[in-house]
């Protein structure tokens, strides 16, 4: 499949204000900042034309550039808060390039630093499956270990089925095999259209499901310890990115 030059840009969003783990995005895993894993995976892709990091931190900017990413601007602090939405940094990025380079690509491949273990070949597979399709976006997902049909929320100290909003939870006792498989987004690779972002929409209503193997998503100290274990026990992961 032939893809036009300058069509697909990787965008790595890396704000500095993590609450769960301070400066989580640059926490060092095997002597390398976690942010670097996403940068290197994008650079190893054969179909990504540019690798852009959107950050509000000069320190993150310096680290990103040292691993070969472009950081042409600092993201405003006003859209780099805990409750800031992805659409905000997408719009800022697109507007910056439209004003300063008079060009924006057709597709942005969103890579979160908190999902550091990726295979560049899988990234390229996602690109090939999405480019030229009529899907509004692509989002990577992984099969949940336990179906969501058996999950609950707690309301007024009572269990309530999260899907049918019923307090009658008898069906949740049925064998899991009778329920459909359910999937959760994992941040491995998401692809969005800049034409959709201009309309204030990220994914739209026709999102392609791109199913991958389970991959660590870092949100706690325990997640970091597990990631460190994986990296140390599988040196081929590092070799595929950094050599």
SELOFI-532399 format. One record per residue (C-alpha): x, y, z. Coordinates in steps of 0.5 Angstrom, whole numbers. Example, Ala and Ser with C-alpha at 12.3 -4.5 7.8 and 13.67 -1.06 7.14 Angstrom:
SELOFI-532399
<site u="25" v="-9" w="16"/>
<site u="27" v="-2" w="14"/>
END
This chain:
SELOFI-532399
<site u="0" v="0" w="0"/>
<site u="3" v="7" w="-2"/>
<site u="1" v="13" w="3"/>
<site u="3" v="20" w="1"/>
<site u="8" v="23" w="4"/>
<site u="7" v="28" w="10"/>
<site u="0" v="25" w="11"/>
<site u="1" v="21" w="18"/>
<site u="4" v="25" w="23"/>
<site u="5" v="22" w="30"/>
<site u="3" v="26" w="36"/>
<site u="6" v="25" w="43"/>
<site u="2" v="28" w="48"/>
<site u="6" v="29" w="55"/>
<site u="4" v="34" w="60"/>
<site u="8" v="35" w="66"/>
<site u="3" v="36" w="71"/>
<site u="2" v="28" w="73"/>
<site u="-2" v="27" w="80"/>
<site u="-1" v="20" w="81"/>
<site u="6" v="20" w="80"/>
<site u="10" v="26" w="79"/>
<site u="13" v="27" w="72"/>
<site u="11" v="20" w="70"/>
<site u="12" v="21" w="63"/>
<site u="20" v="22" w="64"/>
<site u="20" v="17" w="70"/>
<site u="26" v="13" w="68"/>
<site u="25" v="5" w="66"/>
<site u="32" v="2" w="65"/>
<site u="35" v="9" w="65"/>
<site u="31" v="12" w="59"/>
<site u="25" v="16" w="60"/>
<site u="18" v="13" w="59"/>
<site u="17" v="19" w="54"/>
<site u="23" v="16" w="50"/>
<site u="19" v="9" w="49"/>
<site u="14" v="13" w="45"/>
<site u="18" v="17" w="41"/>
<site u="23" v="11" w="39"/>
<site u="17" v="7" w="37"/>
<site u="14" v="12" w="32"/>
<site u="21" v="14" w="29"/>
<site u="22" v="6" w="28"/>
<site u="15" v="6" w="24"/>
<site u="16" v="6" w="16"/>
<site u="9" v="10" w="15"/>
<site u="10" v="16" w="20"/>
<site u="12" v="22" w="17"/>
<site u="14" v="26" w="23"/>
<site u="14" v="25" w="30"/>
<site u="11" v="31" w="34"/>
<site u="11" v="32" w="42"/>
<site u="6" v="37" w="45"/>
<site u="8" v="39" w="52"/>
<site u="8" v="45" w="57"/>
<site u="15" v="43" w="60"/>
<site u="22" v="46" w="57"/>
<site u="25" v="40" w="61"/>
<site u="20" v="35" w="57"/>
<site u="22" v="39" w="51"/>
<site u="29" v="38" w="51"/>
<site u="29" v="31" w="53"/>
<site u="24" v="30" w="47"/>
<site u="29" v="33" w="42"/>
<site u="35" v="29" w="45"/>
<site u="31" v="23" w="42"/>
<site u="30" v="26" w="36"/>
<site u="23" v="28" w="36"/>
<site u="20" v="35" w="34"/>
<site u="18" v="40" w="39"/>
<site u="16" v="46" w="35"/>
<site u="12" v="50" w="41"/>
<site u="10" v="49" w="48"/>
<site u="3" v="48" w="50"/>
<site u="0" v="53" w="54"/>
<site u="-1" v="51" w="61"/>
<site u="-9" v="53" w="60"/>
<site u="-10" v="47" w="56"/>
<site u="-5" v="42" w="60"/>
<site u="-9" v="41" w="67"/>
<site u="-11" v="35" w="70"/>
<site u="-18" v="36" w="67"/>
<site u="-16" v="38" w="60"/>
<site u="-19" v="35" w="54"/>
<site u="-15" v="31" w="48"/>
<site u="-19" v="36" w="44"/>
<site u="-16" v="42" w="46"/>
<site u="-9" v="40" w="45"/>
<site u="-11" v="37" w="38"/>
<site u="-14" v="44" w="36"/>
<site u="-8" v="48" w="39"/>
<site u="-3" v="43" w="35"/>
<site u="-7" v="44" w="28"/>
<site u="-8" v="51" w="29"/>
<site u="0" v="52" w="30"/>
<site u="2" v="49" w="24"/>
<site u="-4" v="52" w="20"/>
<site u="-1" v="59" w="22"/>
<site u="6" v="57" w="22"/>
<site u="7" v="52" w="17"/>
<site u="1" v="53" w="12"/>
<site u="0" v="46" w="12"/>
<site u="-3" v="40" w="16"/>
<site u="-3" v="33" w="15"/>
<site u="-9" v="29" w="14"/>
<site u="-8" v="24" w="20"/>
<site u="-5" v="25" w="27"/>
<site u="-3" v="18" w="30"/>
<site u="-4" v="19" w="38"/>
<site u="1" v="16" w="42"/>
<site u="1" v="17" w="50"/>
<site u="7" v="16" w="53"/>
<site u="4" v="12" w="59"/>
<site u="3" v="6" w="54"/>
<site u="11" v="5" w="53"/>
<site u="11" v="-2" w="50"/>
<site u="9" v="-2" w="43"/>
<site u="12" v="-6" w="36"/>
<site u="13" v="-1" w="31"/>
<site u="10" v="-6" w="26"/>
<site u="4" v="-6" w="29"/>
<site u="3" v="1" w="29"/>
<site u="4" v="1" w="21"/>
<site u="-1" v="-5" w="21"/>
<site u="-6" v="0" w="24"/>
<site u="-4" v="5" w="19"/>
<site u="-5" v="1" w="13"/>
<site u="-12" v="-2" w="16"/>
<site u="-14" v="5" w="17"/>
<site u="-12" v="10" w="11"/>
<site u="-16" v="10" w="5"/>
<site u="-22" v="7" w="9"/>
<site u="-29" v="10" w="11"/>
<site u="-28" v="10" w="18"/>
<site u="-28" v="16" w="22"/>
<site u="-22" v="14" w="27"/>
<site u="-18" v="8" w="29"/>
<site u="-18" v="6" w="36"/>
<site u="-14" v="1" w="39"/>
<site u="-17" v="-4" w="44"/>
<site u="-15" v="-10" w="48"/>
<site u="-20" v="-16" w="51"/>
<site u="-22" v="-15" w="58"/>
<site u="-20" v="-21" w="62"/>
<site u="-27" v="-20" w="65"/>
<site u="-33" v="-18" w="61"/>
<site u="-36" v="-11" w="63"/>
<site u="-43" v="-15" w="63"/>
<site u="-41" v="-17" w="70"/>
<site u="-39" v="-11" w="73"/>
<site u="-42" v="-6" w="78"/>
<site u="-42" v="1" w="80"/>
<site u="-44" v="3" w="88"/>
<site u="-50" v="7" w="89"/>
<site u="-53" v="9" w="96"/>
<site u="-49" v="3" w="98"/>
<site u="-53" v="-2" w="93"/>
<site u="-50" v="-6" w="87"/>
<site u="-52" v="-3" w="81"/>
<site u="-51" v="-7" w="74"/>
<site u="-46" v="-2" w="70"/>
<site u="-49" v="-4" w="63"/>
<site u="-57" v="-4" w="64"/>
<site u="-57" v="0" w="70"/>
<site u="-61" v="-5" w="74"/>
<site u="-61" v="-7" w="82"/>
<site u="-63" v="-14" w="80"/>
<site u="-56" v="-17" w="79"/>
<site u="-58" v="-24" w="79"/>
<site u="-56" v="-25" w="71"/>
<site u="-49" v="-23" w="73"/>
<site u="-48" v="-30" w="77"/>
<site u="-49" v="-33" w="70"/>
<site u="-42" v="-36" w="67"/>
<site u="-38" v="-31" w="64"/>
<site u="-38" v="-35" w="57"/>
<site u="-45" v="-34" w="56"/>
<site u="-44" v="-26" w="55"/>
<site u="-40" v="-23" w="49"/>
<site u="-33" v="-21" w="50"/>
<site u="-32" v="-13" w="52"/>
<site u="-26" v="-9" w="50"/>
<site u="-22" v="-3" w="53"/>
<site u="-18" v="2" w="50"/>
<site u="-11" v="1" w="51"/>
<site u="-7" v="7" w="48"/>
<site u="-3" v="3" w="44"/>
<site u="-5" v="7" w="37"/>
<site u="-10" v="12" w="36"/>
<site u="-11" v="15" w="29"/>
<site u="-16" v="21" w="28"/>
<site u="-17" v="25" w="22"/>
<site u="-15" v="33" w="22"/>
<site u="-22" v="34" w="19"/>
<site u="-26" v="32" w="24"/>
<site u="-22" v="36" w="29"/>
<site u="-23" v="42" w="26"/>
<site u="-31" v="40" w="27"/>
<site u="-29" v="39" w="35"/>
<site u="-30" v="32" w="34"/>
<site u="-24" v="27" w="36"/>
<site u="-27" v="20" w="34"/>
<site u="-34" v="21" w="31"/>
<site u="-39" v="15" w="30"/>
<site u="-35" v="10" w="26"/>
<site u="-29" v="8" w="30"/>
<site u="-25" v="2" w="27"/>
<site u="-23" v="-3" w="33"/>
<site u="-16" v="-5" w="32"/>
<site u="-15" v="-10" w="37"/>
<site u="-8" v="-11" w="40"/>
<site u="-5" v="-16" w="45"/>
<site u="-6" v="-13" w="53"/>
<site u="0" v="-8" w="54"/>
<site u="1" v="-4" w="60"/>
<site u="-2" v="3" w="62"/>
<site u="2" v="6" w="67"/>
<site u="-2" v="10" w="72"/>
<site u="1" v="8" w="79"/>
<site u="7" v="6" w="82"/>
<site u="5" v="-2" w="82"/>
<site u="4" v="-1" w="74"/>
<site u="11" v="2" w="74"/>
<site u="14" v="-4" w="78"/>
<site u="11" v="-9" w="73"/>
<site u="13" v="-5" w="67"/>
<site u="20" v="-5" w="70"/>
<site u="20" v="-13" w="70"/>
<site u="17" v="-13" w="63"/>
<site u="23" v="-9" w="60"/>
<site u="28" v="-13" w="64"/>
<site u="26" v="-20" w="63"/>
<site u="25" v="-18" w="55"/>
<site u="31" v="-15" w="53"/>
<site u="29" v="-16" w="46"/>
<site u="23" v="-10" w="47"/>
<site u="29" v="-5" w="48"/>
<site u="33" v="-8" w="42"/>
<site u="27" v="-7" w="38"/>
<site u="27" v="1" w="40"/>
<site u="33" v="3" w="42"/>
<site u="38" v="-1" w="37"/>
END
